[in-house]
Amino acid sequence: MALGKDYATQECSIARALEVVGERWTLLVVRDALYGVRRYNDFLVHLGIPRAVLANRLQALTAEGILERRRYQESPPRDEYVVTDRGVALWPVLRALGLWGREHYGAAPLRIFRHAECGTELGPYGECPACGTSVPLADVEMVPGPGLDPEPTDPVSRALLKPKRLLRPLVVEPD
């Protein structure tokens, strides 16, 4: 029996959410967009995703209002993909999956998320233990953790070795 492409028989909000973000690669595209990756080629290089799959995921995420396509160059025409408020709302999901993965499958953290204002590592729900506040995503700083490869081969991974605030465009140096 072939696997269906939707969860039409499920009366469940998780099933409805999986209709949008449940495909392989989709949450990784959103993760990278939250990290500041905006350009097609940067997603392609960092994720190692097939071109057709990436194009499909970006189109679907744009259609769902999770990403917004913006023109950054006219000749030749080139667009970038910017996270919308709807995409930002996926941060707690990605944060929880990352913590779960670290706890059950990894040893040293690959990335550490801190409150940019005070430098304190975020708690499990995105809160700042020192300030006692929920930290807006734009005020989250990502720094490399001890488990991250210090000499990655792709330019996006190299750019992500520097501390940066989430949502800000990632500056990638050409090879």
MOMOPE-V577846 format. One record per residue. N is the residue number from 1. RES is the residue in one letter. PSI is psi in degrees with one decimal (* if undefined). Layout:
<<N/RES/PSI> <N/RES/PSI>>
This chain:
<<1/M/130.4> <2/A/144.4> <3/L/129.4> <4/G/163.4> <5/K/-0.7> <6/D/-179.6> <7/Y/44.8> <8/A/-30.2> <9/T/-4.2> <10/Q/124.7> <11/E/82.1> <12/C/134.3> <13/S/-28.8> <14/I/-43.1> <15/A/-40.7> <16/R/-39.7> <17/A/-38.8> <18/L/-25.2> <19/E/-31.7> <20/V/-46.6> <21/V/9.5> <22/G/-6.7> <23/E/148.1> <24/R/140.6> <25/W/-27.0> <26/T/-49.3> <27/L/-26.9> <28/L/-35.0> <29/V/-45.6> <30/V/-43.4> <31/R/-50.3> <32/D/-37.9> <33/A/-39.3> <34/L/-32.1> <35/Y/-13.3> <36/G/0.5> <37/V/130.4> <38/R/-23.6> <39/R/143.0> <40/Y/-52.0> <41/N/-33.3> <42/D/-40.5> <43/F/-46.7> <44/L/-49.9> <45/V/-43.7> <46/H/-40.1> <47/L/-25.1> <48/G/31.6> <49/I/142.8> <50/P/142.7> <51/R/-46.8> <52/A/-38.5> <53/V/-44.7> <54/L/-46.2> <55/A/-42.4> <56/N/-43.9> <57/R/-43.7> <58/L/-40.4> <59/Q/-44.5> <60/A/-42.5> <61/L/-33.0> <62/T/-44.1> <63/A/-32.6> <64/E/-4.0> <65/G/18.4> <66/I/-35.0> <67/L/154.7> <68/E/132.4> <69/R/126.8> <70/R/136.4> <71/R/127.8> <72/Y/-7.6> <73/Q/134.9> <74/E/-37.8> <75/S/105.3> <76/P/156.9> <77/P/128.0> <78/R/140.2> <79/D/159.0> <80/E/166.0> <81/Y/120.6> <82/V/138.1> <83/V/134.1> <84/T/177.0> <85/D/-36.1> <86/R/-36.4> <87/G/-40.6> <88/V/-33.3> <89/A/-13.3> <90/L/-8.2> <91/W/-47.9> <92/P/-33.6> <93/V/-48.2> <94/L/-39.5> <95/R/-46.6> <96/A/-42.9> <97/L/-40.4> <98/G/-44.3> <99/L/-39.9> <100/W/-44.6> <101/G/-40.7> <102/R/-44.3> <103/E/-40.0> <104/H/-18.1> <105/Y/-9.8> <106/G/161.7> <107/A/-79.1> <108/A/140.8> <109/P/140.4> <110/L/-39.4> <111/R/145.2> <112/I/135.4> <113/F/124.8> <114/R/157.2> <115/H/115.3> <116/A/-32.0> <117/E/-40.5> <118/C/-10.3> <119/G/3.5> <120/T/136.9> <121/E/138.2> <122/L/150.0> <123/G/178.3> <124/P/-20.0> <125/Y/16.9> <126/G/15.6> <127/E/156.4> <128/C/113.1> <129/P/-32.2> <130/A/-42.6> <131/C/-19.2> <132/G/27.2> <133/T/158.4> <134/S/126.6> <135/V/120.6> <136/P/147.0> <137/L/-37.0> <138/A/-15.6> <139/D/15.5> <140/V/127.5> <141/E/133.8> <142/M/129.9> <143/V/151.8> <144/P/139.5> <145/G/172.9> <146/P/-18.3> <147/G/-4.0> <148/L/139.1> <149/D/119.9> <150/P/-9.7> <151/E/66.9> <152/P/159.1> <153/T/-28.7> <154/D/150.5> <155/P/-28.7> <156/V/-46.3> <157/S/-37.3> <158/R/-41.6> <159/A/-32.4> <160/L/-0.3> <161/L/-16.8> <162/K/142.0> <163/P/139.7> <164/K/152.6> <165/R/143.1> <166/L/155.9> <167/L/-21.1> <168/R/142.1> <169/P/136.4> <170/L/130.4> <171/V/114.1> <172/V/123.7> <173/E/132.7> <174/P/151.0> <175/D/*>>
